[in-house]
Amino acid sequence: MSELTTEPEHLLGTVAIVGFPNVGKSTLINRLTASRAAVVHETQGTTRDRKELICEWSGSKFLLVDTGGVDIAASDSITRSIADQARVAVADADLVLFVVDAKAGITPGDEELAEILRLSHTPVMVIANKIDDPSQEALALEFHRFGFGDPFPLSGLHGLGSGDLLDLIVARLEEVGSGRVAPTDEAIRVAILGRPNVGKSSLFNKLIGSERSIVSEIPGTTRDAIDTVVERDGRTFVLVDTAGLRRKRKQRQGIDYYSELRALEAAKRADVALVLIDASQGIVEGDLNAADIARKSQCSTLVVLSKWDISEVTIEDVRPELQRRLRQRPPFITTSAESGRGVTRLLEVVATLYDKHAGRIPTPELNRFLVELKESRQPPSKGQKRLNMLYGAQVSTRPPRIRITVNDTSLITRDYGYWVENQIRDRFELEGVPVAIDFRRRS
């Protein structure tokens, strides 16, 4: 983790990208943010939830909101939810990029979406995408009839015109942007991890008090990682809802592979991971995999037992199982997104866990405890030589890293190293925190 920065980032405003399915919105957002943040795949309708990214250009920053493809005529519930998400994104935006497929021309879906945008009264720029050669720019002309001004010819795939587009966006936002402040590094970044369909999106929506993610009984609904800023009791949380983590496969491919990759990236940039476990199903292998991902990503871990209202297991059943199977011995909380049980308290527990994650153990206190450890258990030895822990100090935070200087590192056994780690975790109340210990030989 980088050092904490206290200066907030000032954003010019919010730009929403909308369009009919498969017109290249996610490719465009990757181009504009110089990232692979959105899942890009040839399958129609890949992006379902809306997600937010900070885009920087020529020293100015703005929020870019990617949305699911809007197909108003579709009758299934998922597609209707996508359309609703896009409407919310447009209502919250200072500027809308209406992306169309220049090669396909105007479609009935484009006409319907244009009407919705006209009613929104939000400034709109038409982006005629998939113009991969300057000789094809005339294809953009027919989109004048939408009445949103000159269509902008662009190739999101090849980057043709992307710099000029960013210049225009910054100029427009300087005119109409509302301005906002992005969270600093003091914000608590929280990744929500778990198997498909354990209730991640339902919990996410309950925490922020709105239908920010699409909630469905169909496993695999959330494909991108979605960031949302929540202010609660003077603390700032950045919540990241992620795609469900499936069991490891030797050959994963397609959308599920890239969606899982986004979830792993979300865990790596988080401070705290909420590992959701469906309490009605008990603890299964996929739950342990999610917890292991949190540990390897150096997140502090809080186990969230979801759907507790329909569970038949008890706290007494769960506690020893979690302590036995999860190395970080994470704390846990029971919740029900349906009834709201435990949800209000959840962010309080997250804040407490984060304070441990970002806190420091005073050096004198740590060294007094190391003396106690030497007295409570005989250190390992080889021949006439015995391990001696000379002194220790915490050298970094987020998560805590402790350096212990010893007389000879070759005397340290795996069992003794784990024992020291767990004793430090118990004494300094670091349950769920990935304590890293470096044993270093005295020079």
Beta strands, then each sheet from edge to edge (+ up, - down):
strand 1: 9-11
strand 2: 14-19
strand 3: 51-57
strand 4: 60-66
strand 5: 95-101
strand 6: 124-129
strand 7: 152-153
strand 8: 180-182
strand 9: 188-194
strand 10: 226-232
strand 11: 235-241
strand 12: 272-278
strand 13: 300-306
strand 14: 332-334
strand 15: 381-382
strand 16: 385-386
strand 17: 389-396
strand 18: 401-406
strand 19: 436-441
sheet 1: 1+ 8-
sheet 2: 3+ 4- 2- 5- 6- 7-
sheet 3: 10+ 11- 9- 12- 13- 14-
sheet 4: 15+ 16-
sheet 5: 17+ 18- 19-
end
